[in-house]
């Protein structure tokens, strides 16, 4: 039986059920509820913009986008976004999806912390980032009806979410600080650790082996 929240229907397919079970088993309440909200807010933003999206692929992108922050799926040396993208690609491939569709979701997850790029790509990619931006940053919050936001947060509450998600970003990245170069999580590590040193793009250029 399908579930509908704020007018958005969660696809009642085996793929979605398997994905929900995997994410539920490997995340805490904060990340699980956040991931579901990302799907719902991404879908609502897509509806507002009149975009046609494959709901199953958007669901996988939303639900798997933060798996790289977990102990089970996080690596020691890759960006956490790539960890989640790799899990999603493997999951979709094992469920019989073609390479192009699996890579569409891989790209959606890999780019979800790279603002200014996904919004110009296909809806399955753009709307994962749109959902993340709405839930984490409040971008697009005022574009959605208050009743829809209330319905989403009633189904998937966000108690103390701001501090909780910042702590999750820190916990998931502090052992691999070099992977935050060029993405938003450098700000998180700088906030939590007074000893964190950012990789400086200008220094990399100036210290490269080129003479000039």
NORFENCOR-V60457 format. One record per backbone hydrogen bond with DSSP energy under -1.0 kcal/mol. CO is the residue of the C=O (numbers start at 1). NH is the residue of the N-H. If there is no record, write none. Layout:
co->CO nh->NH
co->CO nh->NH
This chain:
co->3 nh->10
co->5 nh->8
co->8 nh->5
co->11 nh->13
co->13 nh->17
co->14 nh->18
co->15 nh->19
co->16 nh->20
co->17 nh->21
co->18 nh->22
co->19 nh->23
co->20 nh->24
co->21 nh->25
co->22 nh->26
co->23 nh->27
co->28 nh->32
co->29 nh->33
co->30 nh->34
co->31 nh->35
co->32 nh->36
co->33 nh->37
co->34 nh->38
co->35 nh->39
co->36 nh->40
co->37 nh->41
co->38 nh->42
co->39 nh->43
co->40 nh->44
co->41 nh->45
co->42 nh->46
co->43 nh->47
co->44 nh->48
co->45 nh->49
co->46 nh->51
co->54 nh->58
co->55 nh->59
co->56 nh->60
co->57 nh->61
co->58 nh->62
co->59 nh->63
co->60 nh->64
co->64 nh->67
co->66 nh->69
co->67 nh->70
co->70 nh->74
co->79 nh->83
co->80 nh->84
co->81 nh->85
co->82 nh->86
co->83 nh->87
co->84 nh->88
co->85 nh->89
co->86 nh->90
co->87 nh->91
co->88 nh->92
co->89 nh->93
co->90 nh->94
co->91 nh->95
co->92 nh->97
co->93 nh->96
co->98 nh->102
co->99 nh->103
co->100 nh->104
co->101 nh->105
co->102 nh->106
co->103 nh->107
co->104 nh->108
co->105 nh->109
co->106 nh->110
co->107 nh->111
co->109 nh->112
co->111 nh->114
co->114 nh->117
co->117 nh->120
co->118 nh->121
co->122 nh->125
co->122 nh->126
co->123 nh->127
co->125 nh->129
co->126 nh->130
co->127 nh->131
co->128 nh->132
co->129 nh->133
co->130 nh->134
co->131 nh->135
co->132 nh->136
co->133 nh->137
co->133 nh->138
co->133 nh->139
co->138 nh->141
co->140 nh->143
co->141 nh->144
co->145 nh->149
co->146 nh->150
co->147 nh->151
co->148 nh->152
co->149 nh->153
co->150 nh->154
co->151 nh->155
co->152 nh->156
co->158 nh->161
co->160 nh->164
co->161 nh->165
co->162 nh->166
co->163 nh->167
co->164 nh->168
co->165 nh->169
co->166 nh->170
co->167 nh->171
co->168 nh->172
co->170 nh->174
co->173 nh->176
co->176 nh->179
co->177 nh->180
co->178 nh->181
co->180 nh->183
co->183 nh->186
co->184 nh->187
co->185 nh->189
co->186 nh->190
co->187 nh->191
co->188 nh->192
co->189 nh->193
co->193 nh->196
co->200 nh->204
co->201 nh->205
co->202 nh->206
co->203 nh->207
co->205 nh->208
